[in-house]
Amino acid sequence: MKPGNGMGCRALIALVGVCGLLLTGSGCAEKEPASDVATGAPGRVEFVESFSFRGSVLEDKDLSGIACISPTRCLIGADEGAAAQVVALSREGRTLRVLATVPLLGSSEEMDIEAIAAEGDGYYVAGSHGVAKNSGVRQPSRYTICRLRVDPTTGLPAGGSAAVTVGSLTAILENDATLGPHFASPLQQKGVNIEGLAVREGRLFVGLRNPNLEGYAFVVEVAADDVFAKVTQPAYTLHRLKLGRGLGIREIVAAREGFLLIAGNAGSEPSNAYPQAVDYEKGRGYTLFRWSGVGRDVEKIGPIPNPPGKAEAMTILDESPDHTTVLVLFDGPKGGAPSVYRLH
């Protein structure tokens, strides 16, 4: 997940953002704003072209993560397995070609991969850290985050069995004063659930789909080394973003300046076990936002036009002063419907 932003009115947003709310492990309070609507003049999201996969894609109707370690090497993952796949990206051919499958947990247990980020020679792959949305069952393998060391040239794992290190964000999510009461609850009832992950200068930015509290969504910032060194209570910052009521973070990507976000339903559709769903609106689309990385304010870019499925994975292809080009994968359609959009 890579770097882009601009200047103009966003300079004001960045200044206002300094006064936004930053929550640490002990928490702090602030008067609620009069409005929960994202700031900034909406931009445009323009569909450019479609890509397609070559080779056998695991769980290709459930793709939920993508990040690129170089312009031509990426990693994808789905929320129904415990392995990721290395792919070769060709912009000229508009293809993503599967090169290798990489087991992450060494078992057949479902990790529920929801997000992938990349920096340097490492990928970071996060499980949902949430209960199964249909049954509410708590599966230990979902509460993991992996660091995968690779050769950036080939995109393939480096270091044999030592290439994968496993950690967890449970200690933060379960014990935080704001998030803890929602930990291990189902998505239909504001249960904690990870769906976005970015990394910048060794720090992870973990985007939560749920809970949405009074119009705010949450990002946990923590040093990656602390997570994988298994520090008992790692220092972290809880960012509170004013996305709007009912919206959760479905993806977060580190841009050249700040971050890009995809927002959608915070809640999930009803199930037999949970027939009442909070913060779920059938037919609600997916909207792109910019966030400076500090403060609570976000800038709305615009909705993804005619999404073919659930927009849950994004990587930046290129950036310029006047636009950013992104590749989005969708959960639902066979093959993930890889789609390129230009953000103005």
C-alpha positions, 0 to 999 in steps of 0.5 A, a space after each residue: 500500500 503506497 503513497 499521494 495527496 495535494 495542497 490547497 484547502 487541505 492545508 487548512 484541514 491539516 491545521 485543524 486536524 492538529 486540534 483533533 482527538 488523539 486517544 492513548 491507552 488511558 483515553 481522554 474526553 472531548 466535547 462532541 462536534 455539532 456535525 459528524 459530516 466529513 469536511 472538505 469539498 468532494 472531489 471525483 472518482 473516475 473509473 479508468 479500466 479493469 484488470 484481470 487475474 492470471 493463474 489460480 487465485 485462492 478464494 477468488 470471491 472473497 478477496 480482501 487485501 492487496 499491497 505492493 512491495 514494488 511496482 510489479 510485485 504484490 501480495 493478495 489475501 482472502 478472508 476465508 484462508 490462512 495463506 496469501 499469494 504473490 502476484 506480478 502486476 503488469 499495468 501494460 497487460 492489465 493483469 495480476 499473475 499468480 506466482 506463488 502461494 505463501 502459508 502464513 499460520 502453518 495450518 488450515 485454520 482460517 485467518 480471516 485475512 482482512 488487510 495487507 500493507 507493505 514497506 521496505 522488505 516486509 508485508 504485514 497481513 492482519 486477521 479480523 481480530 473479530 468473531 465470525 459474523 454469522 455465528 459469533 464464534 471466536 476462533 483464535 486464528 483470526 486474532 493474528 497479524 503476520 509479518 512476511 519478509 520478502 525479496 522486493 525484486 521477486 516478491 517471494 519470501 526470504 529467509 525460509 521458515 523465518 520469513 513469517 513472524 506472528 503477532 496479535 493486536 488483541 492486548 490493545 483491542 481488548 483492553 482499550 477503554 473505548 474499544 474494549 467493551 466492543 471486543 468479541 462482539 459480532 459485527 451486527 452489534 458494533 463488534 471490533 473488526 479490523 478491515 484496513 492496514 497501512 504502514 509508515 516508517 515502521 508504524 502500523 495504522 490499523 483501520 477498524 470497520 467497527 465500532 462506529 461511535 457517534 459518527 466516529 471510526 477508529 485507527 490504532 497506531 502502534 510500532 510494528 516491532 512492539 507487536 512482533 516482539 510480543 510486548 505485553 502492553 505496547 504503547 499505541 495511539 487511538 485515532 478517532 476519525 469523523 467519518 459519519 454515522 454508520 460508516 466504518 473503515 474498509 481499507 486504509 492506504 499510506 499515501 505520499 502525504 497522509 492516507 487514503 481510506 475506503 469507507 462503507 457499512 460499519 455493521 454487517 448484514 443480519 444473520 440467523 444468530 444476529 437478526 438485528 444489525 446496527 450501522 448496516 444499510 442495505 445498498 450503501 456504497 463505498 466512499 473514498 476519503 483522505 486523512 492527514 494522519 493526525 486529528 479527527 477530520 477527514 476530507 471526502 473525495 467521492 463515492 466509488 462509481 458502480 462498485 461490482 462488490 464490496 470494496 475491501 482492498 486497495 493499492 496506489 499505482 501512481 500519484 501526481 499533484 492533481 490526481 492519484 491512481 488506485 487499484 481496487 479489489 472487490 469481495 463478492 465477484 469471481 476474480 475480485 473484479 480488479 478495477 482502476 480508478 483515478 482520484 481527482 
